[in-house]
Amino acid sequence: MELLSLRNISKIYEHSGIKTPALTDISLKIDTGEFVVMAGPSGSGKSTLLNILGTLDQADSGTVHLDGQDVTRLPSNTLAEIRLRKIGFVFQTYNLIDVLTAIENVEYVMLLQGISPRVRRERSIEMLEAVDLGDLIHRKTYQMSGGQRQRVAVARAVVAEPRLILADEPTANLDSKTGVKLIELMQEFNTAKNITFIIASHDPMVIEKAGRVILLKDGKILEDRSH
C-alpha cells in the first residue's frame, strides 16, 4: 500500500542573490512497511528531501502525498497536526529536551496527543525497556551517552506508532558498534509494527542494511534499487 508519493519535486535555495538547486524534478513512491535509506554525499539533497517528506519544509514545485492526502500546500497548523499523528523524527543531534528524564522525553509526544497519563507511562516504560534503557528511565538525558540519547530518540519516535519515521544521519555521532545496534533496533520496529522508515545516511553499514536504497547526487536520483 502506497504511503508516500512525490511528483516532480524541486527546491532552490537562494543566498546573496545566488540560486543553488537543492532538488531537481524528484519523483518517487514509497510503500507502507518499507525500510529505505537515502544515500549520497554531503550536499546531495538528502536532508532537504527528508524535510520535505516530513512536511518540515516546502518544495518550490511539485506535489507530496502522504497516506493519500495532498500535503503540499496545507497551512502550518494542519501540517503540525499531521506530523504529530503520523510522523516520528530521529535527528542526528537527538533533539531531546535535556532538562527532562528519558521517560519524560518519550512521553512528550503522547502528552501532546492527549493520551492519558497512565497509558503514557505504561507505553513509555515498555518502549524504553525495548531499547535496553529500562534501568535509566529517570535519568536526565544530558547525563546519558550519545548512544543512549539516540535510543531515547528512537523510543520517542516509535512510541506513538506513527505511519512513518524519518531519521537524518542517526549513526553520525555514534561508534560503529552502537550504530549497528541502533539500526538493528529500527529494523525490529519496522518489522514488528510495520512502521515505514526512511533514513538519510552516507554510512556504508546503514546502506548495507537497507531494504531499498535511493542514491542522490546533486539533487537528483541517480539510482533506486532494492536489496
C-alpha positions as CSV (number, residue, x, y, z in Angstrom):
1,M,0.0,0.0,0.0
2,E,1.4,3.4,-1.0
3,L,2.3,5.7,1.8
4,L,4.3,8.5,0.1
5,S,4.2,9.8,-3.4
6,L,6.4,12.6,-4.6
7,R,5.9,14.1,-8.1
8,N,8.3,16.5,-9.8
9,I,9.7,17.9,-6.6
10,S,12.2,20.8,-7.0
11,K,13.8,23.1,-4.4
12,I,16.1,26.0,-4.9
13,Y,18.0,27.9,-2.1
14,E,18.9,31.5,-2.7
15,H,21.7,33.2,-0.8
16,S,23.0,36.7,-1.6
17,G,21.3,36.6,-4.9
18,I,22.9,33.2,-5.9
19,K,20.5,30.4,-6.6
20,T,21.5,26.9,-5.8
21,P,19.3,23.9,-6.8
22,A,18.9,21.5,-3.8
23,L,16.5,19.1,-5.5
24,T,15.6,18.8,-9.2
25,D,12.5,17.1,-10.5
26,I,12.3,14.3,-7.9
27,S,9.6,11.7,-8.3
28,L,9.3,8.6,-6.2
29,K,6.8,6.3,-4.4
30,I,7.3,4.6,-1.0
31,D,5.0,1.9,0.3
32,T,3.9,1.2,3.8
33,G,6.4,-1.0,5.7
34,E,9.5,-0.2,3.6
35,F,12.9,0.3,5.2
36,V,14.5,2.9,2.9
37,V,17.9,4.6,3.0
38,M,18.5,7.7,1.1
39,A,22.3,7.8,0.4
40,G,24.6,10.2,-1.1
41,P,27.5,12.6,-0.3
42,S,27.0,15.9,1.7
43,G,25.2,18.4,-0.5
44,S,23.3,15.7,-2.5
45,G,19.9,16.8,-1.2
46,K,19.3,14.1,1.4
47,S,18.3,16.3,4.3
48,T,16.3,18.7,2.1
49,L,14.3,15.8,0.7
50,L,13.8,14.3,4.2
51,N,12.5,17.7,5.4
52,I,10.0,17.9,2.5
53,L,8.9,14.3,3.2
54,G,8.3,15.2,6.8
55,T,6.4,18.4,5.9
56,L,9.1,20.5,7.8
57,D,9.9,22.3,4.5
58,Q,8.0,23.0,1.3
59,A,9.1,22.3,-2.2
60,D,9.2,25.2,-4.7
61,S,7.3,23.0,-7.2
62,G,5.8,19.5,-7.4
63,T,3.4,17.6,-5.1
64,V,3.7,15.5,-2.0
65,H,1.0,13.0,-1.0
66,L,1.1,11.3,2.5
67,D,-1.3,8.5,3.2
68,G,-3.4,9.5,0.2
69,Q,-3.6,13.2,1.3
70,D,-2.0,16.0,-0.7
71,V,0.1,17.8,1.9
72,T,2.0,20.1,-0.5
73,R,0.4,23.4,0.4
74,L,-1.5,22.8,3.6
75,P,-1.4,25.5,6.3
76,S,1.2,25.2,9.0
77,N,-1.2,24.3,11.8
78,T,-2.6,21.4,9.8
79,L,0.8,20.1,8.9
80,A,1.8,20.3,12.6
81,E,-1.2,18.0,13.4
82,I,-0.2,15.6,10.6
83,R,3.3,15.4,12.0
84,L,2.0,14.8,15.5
85,R,-0.3,12.0,14.4
86,K,1.6,10.3,11.6
87,I,5.4,11.1,11.6
88,G,8.2,10.4,14.0
89,F,11.6,12.0,13.7
90,V,15.1,10.9,14.7
91,F,17.7,13.6,14.3
92,Q,21.5,13.4,14.2
93,T,21.6,15.8,17.2
94,Y,18.9,13.9,19.1
95,N,16.6,16.9,19.7
96,L,15.8,15.8,23.2
97,I,14.6,18.1,26.0
98,D,17.7,17.7,28.1
99,V,16.1,19.0,31.3
100,L,13.7,16.1,31.2
101,T,14.3,12.5,32.1
102,A,14.3,9.7,29.5
103,I,10.7,8.7,30.3
104,E,9.5,12.3,30.2
105,N,11.1,12.8,26.7
106,V,9.4,9.6,25.5
107,E,6.0,10.6,27.0
108,Y,6.1,14.1,25.4
109,V,4.6,13.2,22.0
110,M,1.8,11.3,23.7
111,L,1.2,14.2,26.1
112,L,0.7,16.4,23.0
113,Q,-1.7,13.8,21.6
114,G,-3.8,13.9,24.7
115,I,-3.2,10.3,25.8
116,S,-3.9,9.6,29.4
117,P,-1.1,9.8,32.0
118,R,-1.4,6.1,32.9
119,V,-1.2,4.9,29.3
120,R,1.6,7.3,28.5
121,R,3.6,6.0,31.4
122,E,3.0,2.3,30.6
123,R,3.9,2.7,27.0
124,S,7.0,4.7,27.7
125,I,8.3,2.2,30.2
126,E,7.7,-0.6,27.7
127,M,9.4,1.3,24.9
128,L,12.4,2.2,27.0
129,E,12.8,-1.4,28.1
130,A,12.6,-2.4,24.4
131,V,15.6,-0.2,23.7
132,D,17.5,-1.5,26.7
133,L,17.1,1.6,28.8
134,G,14.7,0.2,31.4
135,D,17.2,1.0,34.2
136,L,17.7,4.6,33.1
137,I,14.1,5.8,32.7
138,H,14.5,8.5,35.4
139,R,17.9,9.8,34.2
140,K,18.1,13.2,32.6
141,T,19.1,12.8,29.0
142,Y,22.0,15.3,29.3
143,Q,23.6,12.7,31.7
144,M,23.5,10.0,29.0
145,S,26.0,8.8,26.4
146,G,25.4,9.5,22.7
147,G,24.1,6.0,22.1
148,Q,21.7,6.1,25.0
149,R,20.4,9.5,23.9
150,Q,19.8,8.3,20.4
151,R,17.9,5.2,21.7
152,V,15.7,7.6,23.7
153,A,15.1,9.5,20.5
154,V,14.1,6.3,18.7
155,A,11.8,5.3,21.6
156,R,10.2,8.7,21.5
157,A,9.7,8.4,17.7
158,V,8.2,4.9,17.8
159,V,6.1,5.0,21.0
160,A,3.1,6.6,19.4
161,E,3.3,4.2,16.5
162,P,3.3,6.7,13.6
163,R,2.9,5.7,10.0
164,L,6.4,7.0,9.1
165,I,9.7,7.6,10.8
166,L,12.3,9.8,9.3
167,A,15.9,9.7,10.5
168,D,18.6,12.1,9.5
169,E,22.1,10.6,9.9
170,P,21.2,8.8,13.1
171,T,24.5,7.0,13.4
172,A,26.7,10.0,12.7
173,N,27.7,10.7,16.3
174,L,27.9,7.0,17.4
175,D,30.7,4.5,17.4
176,S,30.3,1.7,14.8
177,K,29.1,-1.0,17.3
178,T,26.5,1.3,18.8
179,G,25.4,2.4,15.3
180,V,24.8,-1.2,14.2
181,K,22.7,-1.8,17.3
182,L,20.7,1.3,16.6
183,I,19.9,0.4,13.0
184,E,19.0,-3.2,14.0
185,L,16.7,-1.8,16.6
186,M,15.0,0.3,13.9
187,Q,14.7,-2.8,11.7
188,E,13.0,-4.6,14.6
189,F,10.4,-1.9,14.9
190,N,10.0,-1.8,11.2
191,T,9.1,-5.5,11.1
192,A,7.1,-5.7,14.3
193,K,5.0,-2.6,13.9
194,N,5.0,-2.2,10.1
195,I,6.3,1.4,10.5
196,T,7.9,2.8,7.4
197,F,11.5,4.0,7.9
198,I,13.3,6.5,5.7
199,I,16.9,7.1,6.8
200,A,19.2,9.7,5.3
201,S,22.8,8.4,5.6
202,H,26.1,8.0,3.9
203,D,27.2,5.4,6.4
204,P,28.0,2.2,4.4
205,M,26.7,0.0,7.3
206,V,23.3,1.7,7.2
207,I,23.2,1.4,3.4
208,E,24.0,-2.3,3.6
209,K,21.1,-2.9,6.0
210,A,18.5,-1.1,3.8
211,G,15.7,-2.9,2.1
212,R,15.8,-0.2,-0.6
213,V,18.5,2.4,-1.4
214,I,17.8,5.7,-3.1
215,L,21.1,7.2,-4.2
216,L,21.1,11.0,-4.6
217,K,23.7,13.2,-6.3
218,D,23.5,16.9,-7.0
219,G,19.8,16.9,-6.0
220,K,18.8,14.2,-8.4
221,I,18.0,10.5,-8.0
222,L,21.0,8.6,-9.5
223,E,19.8,5.1,-8.6
224,D,16.9,3.5,-6.9
225,R,17.4,-0.2,-6.0
226,S,16.0,-2.8,-3.7
227,H,18.3,-5.1,-1.7
